[in-house]
Amino acid sequence: MSCYNSNGLISKLLKALFLFAIATLYSCQSSEQLKSEQYFVEGYQLYKTYCTNCHQDDGKGMANLYPPLQGSSILKNKELMACIIKNGMSDTILVAGKKFSRPMPANPKLTELEIAEIVSFVTMKWGQDSTRTSIELVQKSLAACKDH
């Protein structure tokens, strides 16, 4: 009986130590790093819902129909991305030497936070960016694209 009790105590101590180690690991991240990770994860879910039908899971688009995001110069312009996600686009664009002229539908129901999360995911995944896109940047961008 005493062996069982000591094994139970050891098991509880190991669990407590494990939980402490996990808590310590996460506490070492700054709040900005945690927020960036949150935007990335939420952005991924939103990307899967709103973007993968055309741009695909891998960001490579669909042949000559829909442009790739991976390798696109648009990833360097978060402001323009926010405007396109919210308002759509009907212009012909050139991506990686190919012309794409199918219109992209608007997503007027997406919130500023959701747009920030999608832009964060896409630019972190395929644009070699390590910082999240702020809601403030999206708000400023959407106000500017309304003015044009």
MOBELCOR-V25447 format. One record per helix or strand of 3 or more residues. SS is the DSSP state (alpha for helix, beta for strand). FROM is the first residue (numbers start at 0). LEN is the number of residues. If there is no record, write none. Layout:
((SS FROM LEN) (SS FROM LEN))
This chain:
((alpha 1 26) (alpha 30 20) (alpha 51 4) (alpha 72 4) (alpha 77 10) (beta 92 3) (beta 97 3) (alpha 111 15) (alpha 134 12))
